């Protein structure tokens, strides 16, 4: 709930979008001869056939361990897109509908990207209990289940758990990017944990890990 008239998407001091959008950003990240994308593939179907030294896992942590402690709850979403013959339809990027509506918010992305066009697209978000996992349900019961999965994850030597689903936490984009970069530094041996939980430069930098030795899932 907001108690002011700040019409920005978040209340962070600095907010930005990739210059050419997130799609182009990921296309450039994946544009490497050592990277192969396999769609509609469960990593468990190919894990034994693709050699790797390190695995970066970003899927649901409960699925990685075959739901041995039960399924973690998530909130899912359905999206409805509506394109209108209007340069702008809403006064701000996001309007929330918390009460007597089937959808929870409506987003008009042109406010965020600065695009100029005679038409504008609105996206309506409908919450639902099943479907693709989007938001962890952070209640005490789920927290206890996650702690048990986290203990199993900590025992994995060559698997690194990154992202919302693998660490069962709500991250904004900047936070998950920061987490990914920090994990990369640890994998590369450039930083190592101290007893107090902070990180420090490693005594010797490790060799570069070729992308072909990393398995990316979800």
C-alpha positions as CSV (number, residue, x, y, z in Angstrom):
1,X,0.0,0.0,0.0
2,X,1.3,3.4,-0.9
3,X,0.6,6.5,1.2
4,X,1.9,9.0,-1.4
5,X,1.4,10.0,-5.0
6,X,4.7,8.6,-6.3
7,X,3.6,7.2,-9.7
8,X,6.8,5.2,-10.4
9,X,6.7,1.4,-10.7
10,X,8.9,1.0,-7.6
11,X,10.1,3.3,-4.9
12,X,13.8,2.6,-5.5
13,X,15.8,5.8,-6.0
14,X,17.2,4.6,-9.4
15,X,15.0,2.7,-11.8
16,X,15.9,1.7,-15.4
17,X,15.0,-0.6,-18.3
18,X,17.5,-2.2,-20.7
19,X,18.0,0.1,-23.6
20,X,16.7,-2.4,-26.2
21,X,14.5,-4.4,-23.8
22,X,15.0,-7.6,-21.9
23,X,14.5,-9.9,-24.9
24,X,17.4,-8.3,-26.7
25,X,19.5,-8.4,-23.5
26,X,19.0,-12.2,-23.2
27,X,19.6,-12.8,-26.9
28,X,23.0,-11.1,-26.6
29,X,23.8,-13.1,-23.4
30,X,23.0,-16.4,-25.2
31,X,24.7,-15.6,-28.5
32,X,27.8,-17.7,-28.0
33,X,28.9,-20.9,-29.9
34,X,29.3,-22.8,-26.6
35,X,25.7,-22.2,-25.6
36,X,22.9,-24.4,-26.8
37,X,19.3,-23.8,-25.9
38,X,17.0,-26.8,-25.5
39,X,13.3,-25.9,-25.2
40,X,10.6,-28.1,-23.8
41,X,13.2,-30.2,-22.1
42,X,13.3,-31.3,-18.5
43,X,17.0,-31.2,-17.4
44,X,16.5,-34.6,-15.8
45,X,16.0,-36.1,-19.2
46,X,19.4,-34.9,-20.5
47,X,21.5,-34.5,-17.3
48,X,23.2,-37.9,-17.7
49,X,24.0,-37.3,-21.4
50,X,25.6,-33.8,-21.2
51,X,28.9,-33.6,-19.4
52,X,29.4,-30.6,-17.0
53,X,31.5,-29.5,-14.2
54,X,29.0,-27.0,-12.6
55,X,25.3,-26.8,-12.9
56,X,23.3,-23.6,-12.4
57,X,19.8,-24.6,-11.3
58,X,17.1,-21.9,-11.3
59,X,14.0,-24.2,-11.3
60,X,11.8,-25.0,-8.3
61,X,14.0,-26.4,-5.5
62,X,11.3,-29.0,-4.5
63,X,11.3,-30.4,-8.0
64,X,15.1,-30.8,-8.0
65,X,14.7,-33.1,-5.0
66,X,11.6,-34.9,-6.4
67,X,9.3,-33.4,-3.8
68,X,10.7,-35.6,-1.1
69,X,9.6,-33.1,1.6
70,X,6.4,-32.1,-0.1
71,X,5.5,-29.4,-2.7
72,X,6.2,-25.8,-1.9
73,X,3.3,-23.5,-2.5
74,X,3.4,-20.8,-5.2
75,X,1.0,-18.2,-6.6
76,X,0.5,-18.3,-10.3
77,X,-0.9,-15.8,-12.8
78,X,-2.9,-15.6,-16.1
79,X,-2.3,-12.7,-18.4
80,X,-4.8,-11.0,-20.7
81,X,-3.4,-8.6,-23.3
82,X,-5.5,-5.8,-24.7
83,X,-4.3,-3.4,-27.5
84,X,-6.1,-0.1,-27.8
85,X,-6.0,2.7,-30.4
86,X,-4.7,5.1,-27.8
87,X,-1.2,6.5,-27.3
88,X,-1.7,6.1,-23.5
89,X,-4.7,4.7,-21.7
90,X,-3.6,4.9,-18.0
91,X,-2.2,7.9,-16.2
92,X,0.6,5.7,-14.7
93,X,2.3,2.4,-15.6
94,X,0.5,0.2,-13.0
95,X,-2.9,0.5,-11.4
96,X,-3.7,-2.0,-8.7
97,X,-7.2,-3.5,-8.1
98,X,-7.1,-5.0,-4.7
99,X,-10.9,-5.4,-4.0
100,X,-13.8,-6.5,-6.1
101,X,-12.1,-7.4,-9.4
102,X,-11.0,-10.6,-10.9
103,X,-7.6,-9.1,-11.8
104,X,-5.1,-7.6,-9.4
105,X,-3.4,-5.0,-11.5
106,X,-3.2,-3.6,-15.0
107,X,0.1,-2.6,-16.5
108,X,0.7,-0.3,-19.5
109,X,4.4,-0.8,-20.4
110,X,4.8,2.3,-22.5
111,X,5.1,4.3,-19.3
112,X,8.1,2.2,-18.4
113,X,9.9,1.9,-21.8
114,X,9.2,5.4,-23.3
115,X,8.0,3.9,-26.6
116,X,6.1,6.2,-28.9
117,X,3.3,4.6,-30.9
118,X,-0.3,5.3,-31.9
119,X,-1.5,2.2,-30.0
120,X,-0.9,0.9,-26.5
121,X,-1.1,-2.5,-24.9
122,X,-2.5,-3.2,-21.5
123,X,-1.9,-6.4,-19.5
124,X,-4.4,-7.6,-16.9
125,X,-3.0,-10.0,-14.3
126,X,-5.4,-12.7,-12.9
127,X,-4.1,-14.6,-9.8
128,X,-4.6,-18.4,-9.5
129,X,-3.4,-21.1,-7.2
130,X,-2.0,-23.5,-9.9
131,X,0.0,-23.1,-13.0
132,X,3.5,-21.8,-13.6
133,X,5.1,-20.8,-10.3
134,X,5.6,-17.0,-10.0
135,X,5.5,-15.9,-6.4
136,X,6.6,-18.0,-3.4
137,X,3.9,-18.2,-0.7
138,X,6.1,-17.1,2.3
139,X,4.2,-18.5,5.3
140,X,5.7,-20.3,8.3
141,X,4.7,-23.8,7.0
142,X,6.4,-23.2,3.6
143,X,9.4,-21.7,5.3
144,X,9.9,-24.9,7.3
145,X,9.7,-27.1,4.2
146,X,12.1,-24.8,2.3
147,X,14.7,-25.1,5.2
148,X,14.7,-28.8,4.7
149,X,15.3,-28.5,1.0
150,X,17.9,-25.8,1.6
151,X,19.8,-28.3,3.8
152,X,19.9,-30.8,0.9
153,X,20.9,-28.1,-1.5
154,X,23.9,-27.1,0.7
155,X,25.2,-30.7,0.4
156,X,25.4,-30.4,-3.4
157,X,29.0,-29.8,-4.5
158,X,28.6,-29.1,-8.2
159,X,25.1,-27.6,-8.2
160,X,24.4,-23.9,-7.6
161,X,20.8,-22.8,-6.8
162,X,20.0,-19.3,-8.1
163,X,16.8,-17.3,-8.5
164,X,13.3,-17.0,-7.1
165,X,12.3,-20.6,-7.6
166,X,15.6,-22.3,-6.5
167,X,16.0,-20.2,-3.4
168,X,12.3,-19.7,-2.7
169,X,12.5,-15.9,-2.2
170,X,10.9,-13.0,-3.9
171,X,13.5,-11.0,-6.0
172,X,13.1,-8.0,-8.2
173,X,15.2,-8.0,-11.4
174,X,18.1,-6.0,-9.9
175,X,18.3,-8.3,-6.9
176,X,18.3,-11.6,-8.9
177,X,21.0,-10.1,-11.3
178,X,23.1,-9.2,-8.2
179,X,22.6,-12.7,-6.8
180,X,23.6,-14.3,-10.1
181,X,26.8,-12.2,-10.4
182,X,27.8,-12.9,-6.8
183,X,27.3,-16.7,-7.4
184,X,29.4,-16.4,-10.6
185,X,32.2,-14.9,-8.5
186,X,32.1,-17.8,-6.1
187,X,32.1,-20.3,-8.9
188,X,35.1,-18.7,-10.5
189,X,36.9,-18.8,-7.1
190,X,37.3,-15.0,-7.0
191,X,35.4,-14.8,-3.7
192,X,35.1,-17.3,-0.9
193,X,32.9,-17.3,2.2
194,X,34.2,-16.2,5.6
195,X,33.2,-17.6,8.9
196,X,30.9,-14.5,9.5
197,X,29.0,-15.2,6.3
198,X,30.7,-12.3,4.3
199,X,32.8,-13.0,1.2
200,X,36.5,-12.2,0.6
201,X,38.7,-12.5,-2.4
202,X,40.1,-16.0,-2.9
203,X,43.8,-16.6,-2.5
204,X,44.1,-17.6,-6.1
205,X,41.7,-17.0,-9.0
206,X,40.4,-20.1,-10.7
207,X,40.6,-20.8,-14.4
208,X,37.8,-19.5,-16.6
209,X,34.9,-21.9,-16.9
210,X,33.7,-22.4,-20.4
211,X,29.9,-21.9,-20.9
212,X,29.8,-25.4,-22.3
213,X,30.5,-26.7,-18.8
214,X,27.5,-24.9,-17.3
215,X,24.0,-26.4,-17.5
216,X,21.3,-23.7,-17.3
217,X,17.7,-24.7,-16.5
218,X,14.6,-22.6,-16.4
